[in-house]
């Protein structure tokens, strides 16, 4: 199994001359693509494939996808990664996906979630902000379930989106609906025919409580008493912990679609960020000189950074952090409470700042000529212009507040906007590189603000574990270390989210006794990046400016609202 590339478009990783053992397939449905991996019992990726998926934006803040398109992409990538191996060695399948909302009728056929009546588009995406007025009304109820979402529900959760459908698409969608799935649960249903939901989805995005179940009074109070009347059959009344084995495993129909054997174990799924957390947070760190060695896993913060970023911290007892979601019991790792901080746009913001700059065409041409990504080129350009000083000092008079899509944590304020101060009249490549640096730093300062909120509430964090697309960018990683003052651990496998999905499949197969055992065996430390402590004073000053920016923004809004 050591050929480096496959004709099919799937990539083979060199696996060495190992004994034929057990394999697991992880499938990850992200915002723009579906990815799959074949993973062995040591957590090593043996094959990888990805396939883009369609997205529609019929109007501002409306983001839609198709469940049929996504399932078809899952089938393409899964078939690719298992090509050429003995499929009888595949023991389990795990899914993770974005927490988008899938709507099906009573016969499990797609229903339109749009005014155009296009039933192919039956998914309201996670980043869709159409339900702003609905979420305001939900938050005005001050219902006790809101305590588990940092006190304020996000427009990206499912209750406001469901309310929007009832109020806006009553005839074409709401009245015909038979099933509302979180996307991860749709995938596990498609694979097994089992409509049971994952505790992860329902607890994190639907207000379900692992101890108490659904709260009838909440749904009645917000005007969705319909769910209570039919005993929650449309949104889930059978709930399983992530990694639990579903039904009789893979159905004959799904097995044919995916190119896998009938009846292999399929796990209750996770949301994508939570799969990333699962893939990194349990790694064995011995021998790396880290503070968290020998400390409980609760001293670790997993940051999954892609289009947006999620900050996953766990605790033995519930901790309530204002503006941070949770505490959610067993939503990521069984037996632990999860708190989830987040930044709505991170990767997307960096792209936005770089691609919108006047010097972007020049940057693109130069990067292409060097066969580099634009970010690799920018990083080397920054090294060129920094002279003798540390690279971070190039932004001494350029400061960014990164909430171009509102603030998820810890301020939970959708109305906040982005800010940049320190602009000049020149627009050359140097200016673009420094603006890019200031944006990356702003995202890291946002992480520092989230960590401070978590620590003030009772968390004790010593080490960051980064995964996701942005963790491949060395500047992004170093700035997170320098600005938080904490070491950053990177996984041996960059695709930690896929390892997390495969860990679920491994748990469902019964090959490991617990999620914790599978995590310790299948997640490995690749590299540790330590903070440059000599730059601490500079970043402390920049952080003071960072906090002033948002304070001033609120003052400006107050002035404009005044008489």
Protein Blocks (a to p, Z undefined) as FASTA:
>chain_A
ZZfbdfkopacddebjaddddddddddddfkbccdddddfkopafbdcddddddddfbgh
iacddfklmmmmmmmmmmmmmgoiafklpmbdcdddddddddddfkopacdfbfkopakl
mcccfklcklmmmmmmmmmnopaklmmnoopacfkbmklmmmmmmmmmmmlmmmmpcbdc
dfklmmmmmmnopabdcfklmmmmnopafklopafklmmmnopammmmnoommnopadcd
ehiaehjbjafklmmmnopaehiacdddddfklmmmmmmmmpcfehklpakgopafklpc
cddddfbccdddddfbdcddehiacjdehklbghiacdddddfblklmmmmmmmmpmklm
mmmmmmmmnopafklmmmmmmmmmnmmacfklmmmmgccdfklnopfbfnlpakbccdde
hiafbfcfklmmmmmmmmmmmmmmmmmmmmmmmmmnopacfbdcdedjklmpmklmmmmm
mmnopacdddfblklmlmmmmmmmmmmnopafbfklmmmmmpccfbdcdddfklmmmmmm
mmmmmmmmmmmmmmmmmmmmmZZ
